[in-house]
Amino acid sequence: MRMKTFRIYFQTQVKRALKVCPAVIFATFLLCGSVCLVLGLFLETDASKENKQKMQIGVVGDISDSYLGFGIYALQHLDSSRFAIDFHNMSEEEARSRMESGELSAYVRIPDGFVDSVVNGENKPLTYVVSNGQTGVGAVIMNELVDTISGLITESQNAIYGMQKFMLDNETEADFWEATDELNIRYIDFILNRTDLYRLETVGISKDLSMAGYYLCGVFILFFLLWGISGCTLFAKKDKSLSKLLASKGTGADVQVFGEYLAYLLLMLLSLVCVAVVLVLAVCLTGFTVPEWEKAKLSEIVIFILKQIPVALAISAFQFFLYEWSDGIVGAVILQFLSAVCLGYLSGCLYPLNFFPESIQRLAAVLPTGAALSYADKTLLKRHAAGETMLLLLYFTIFIGLSVLIRNRRLKGGDKG
């Protein structure tokens, strides 16, 4: 008898949900478009950050000398610094003008006779010119680079001239120039191959995720949170008289809550299908992808979406609890929106968690949205997420249980509704 009552009530709620389904789907696609725009802006901002751009350095002076010209060519085409710095030969007036306009980060002034002074053991200094008050990542990098280059040049000269003096003092100048050339070549080889001295490991922005992968998961969770507003017309009820009437006929609080919640969950899962469609279209039409997807296979996208069902369970239960807790549509919408923004921010959906204090990071780990984001991150990386899955299911149970308690209290006259 109880199962029959539940089935009838659930079918009724599904019919109610189907009536608003077109509007919900439209809102879902609209929200997807807005969220994709936010994701695109995040990624574009990251790509245009100063630490992702090549430094533009002006070179002032005559570089027609064969040695100096070869040195500039080596920096532009052979040395690893070519991936971080572009050199442009120009007059000092042009260099100063372009630096003031922000086109150049700095410029280097090469004095006349610089190469001859180096050959003769003198040191005519190069002048490195930057604008007053220059700050930022680029300025710090260039200051470090200038200090490094100065040390390399000075110490290399000291070693070469020391070797030459030793040979002259010990009357072994028969191979003087051959030894000088060999030592020069060895130093040049060491400098050009200095990247072999270390191993570069890219650990990602957070939890080994790339920037695109991290914000894909973050914006995905944010979409779930904001989507809850679309259910306000169905589940934000101020008048509880119908619920009390059903309770008097044998349809208790648990039957009502589970029947309404399952209808709400079906709407969310249908919206999840819409999200999958949007992602597939984005990959096919715009070429959007994340490094974690191997060649942006459509099967990987579909599997990633299907794995988010535990996230849908926990967040939909949380949102249903908020509807049960609130009074009226206006209060429900405000509560849904504020909870989405606050929990999304604290959980790292908008800003990487490792930039927050440790206390916020510990709090985020136990929030339902924090567990959802961690679960999405691990599924994107194809890692096991048993702990997060259990936590999401626990939150699902807690929020459904709280919803039943609130409904039962109201049915017994706990509020004015």
VENNOR-V840826 format. One record per residue. BURIAL is # if it has 16 or more other C-alpha atoms within 10 Angstrom, else .. Layout:
BEGIN
BURIAL
BURIAL
END
This chain:
BEGIN
.
.
.
.
#
#
.
.
#
#
.
.
#
#
.
.
#
.
.
.
#
.
.
#
#
.
#
#
#
.
#
#
.
.
#
#
.
.
#
#
.
#
.
.
.
.
.
.
.
.
.
.
.
.
#
#
#
#
#
#
#
#
#
.
.
.
.
.
.
.
.
#
.
.
#
#
.
.
#
#
#
#
.
.
#
.
#
#
#
.
.
#
.
.
#
#
.
#
#
.
.
.
.
#
#
#
#
#
#
#
.
.
.
#
#
.
.
.
.
.
.
.
.
.
.
.
.
#
#
#
.
.
.
.
.
.
.
#
#
.
.
#
.
.
.
.
.
.
.
.
.
.
.
.
.
#
#
.
.
#
.
.
#
#
.
.
#
.
.
.
.
.
.
.
.
.
.
.
#
.
.
.
#
#
.
.
#
.
.
.
.
#
.
.
.
.
.
.
.
.
.
.
.
.
#
.
.
.
#
#
#
#
#
#
#
#
#
#
#
#
#
#
#
#
#
#
#
#
#
#
#
#
.
#
#
#
#
.
.
.
.
.
#
#
.
.
#
.
.
.
#
#
#
#
#
#
#
#
#
#
#
#
#
#
#
#
#
#
#
#
#
#
.
#
#
#
.
#
#
#
.
.
#
.
.
.
.
.
#
#
.
#
#
.
.
#
.
#
.
#
#
#
.
#
#
.
.
#
#
#
#
#
#
#
#
#
#
#
#
#
#
#
#
#
#
#
.
#
#
.
#
#
#
.
#
#
#
.
#
#
#
.
#
#
#
#
#
#
#
#
#
#
#
.
.
.
.
.
.
.
#
.
.
#
#
.
#
#
#
#
#
#
#
#
#
#
#
#
#
#
#
.
.
.
#
.
.
#
#
.
#
#
#
.
#
#
#
#
#
#
#
#
#
#
#
#
#
#
.
#
#
.
.
.
.
.
.
END
